[in-house]
Amino acid sequence: MRTNRTISTALKCLRRYRLRSFLMMIGIVVGIAALTMVVSAGLGSQKRVMDRVKVFGVSAIMIHAGGGEVTQPSGGTPTNTLTVDDVDAIAHEVPDVVGVAPMGQKGRVEIKYLDRTATTNIFGVTPSWVPVWDWDVTEGDFITDEDMEGLNRVCVLGTTVYKALFDSTADPVGERIMIGSVAFEVKGLMKSKGTSPRGGDMDNRIFVPLSTFMKRVDNVDYISGVRVRFGGSGSIEQKAEEVRTVLRSRHQLATGQPDDFSLITPTEIVKVAKKVAGTFNVLLIIVSAISLIAGGVVIANLMLLSVNERRREIGLRMAVGASSSDIRQQFLAEAVVITLIGGVFGLLLGALGIGLMRQLSKMPLVISWASVLMGLVFSGAVGIVAGYQPAKRAARVQPVEALRG
């Protein structure tokens, strides 16, 4: 009952000093709104990580030619440390392999259809690409064994490439496009795959037979990489080590000599993505914390001013029987109530901000009960910290001096 009376009195005082209450609330509203959006962005980042792992596949690894950091194809100097024979060795010597999808890669190639041009990445692939990547066509057909054997000049378009060259209602199958200076017949259109584990557009690609790529597009006898898909159970990291052992033996690399290829596993993708997302979230949390601290400082200063202005009120209450503890609890309650109300409005503002960010960006944002609870807890904590010193000062007011003044 006493608690209810304290809160009721605090609400009456806040209504009486509406402007001051509003000013105290602004900082908390902004801080909690920012915190809500930060938590939402963090949860969205986690969702994006899992979506990328799902795209990559939890039972597959990627092998790229060349050691060290692997980047998106940019048309730079190619690396010739992987061959088709390496792929065959992996398929036959590594246990639990259910499929391999070798690829040749050439970046930033100019393509043309009628008067439309675009720049894209060319991938030389085999028919195994579809089952290994779980990625099929929506129209037409994919590369076949006959295309491989005949070095056919056929291609399959990614959806980004299709949108760049054709009208939205056009059927690309059977049309001829120019890849560099060579004409290719469009054989199919791929399903949209979205963002790659490294953040690139997987739909901005054209697929051609690997044999055609090696002989007629890039004129090479090596490949850029291979995706290996495993079946059964067991650690994907252990299977990656078995692949590494086979390739190091084939490439005659001595102990202590670095790999001349790069292995990418789902675990590494999660680590990299979480590291980037974590850095981003830390920066946002710092901004939110600064907003909350600033709001707390404003509340503390305004409440100290309020104590000085309300000395007669405090003295009168103490003269009619209120104890120092009652006065301290009232002022502390005012601080907590104002911050909780500000927290609620901050959550509403944060929800509106999240909705706006969803409309303006492709960032996945997730609202959860965790963000709501965290907002209320933080706002209450700020109220207690900011209101403690003013409440303590109010409790020390001498009633005789206050009424005399």
Secondary structure, 3 states (H helix, E strand, C coil): CHHHHHHHHHHHHHHHCHHHHHHHHHHHHHHHHHHHHHHHHHHHHHHHHHHHHHHHCCCEEEEEECCCCCCCCCCCCCCCCCCHHHHHHHHHHCCCEEEEEEEEEEEEEEEEECCEEEEEEEEEECCCHHHHHCCCEEEECCCCHHHHHCCCCEEEECHHHHHHHCCCCCCCCCCEEEECCEEEEEEEEECCCCECCCCCECCCEEEEEHHHHHHHHCCCCCCCEEEEEECCCCCHHHHHHHHHHHHHHHCCCCCCCCCCEEEECHHHHHHHHHHHHHHHHHHHHHHHHHHHHHHHHHHHHHHHHHHHHCHHHHHHHHHCCCCHHHHHHHHHHHHHHHHHHHHHHHHHHHHHHHHHHHHHCCCCCCCCHHHHHHHHHHHHHHHHHHHHHHHHHHHCCCHHHHHHC
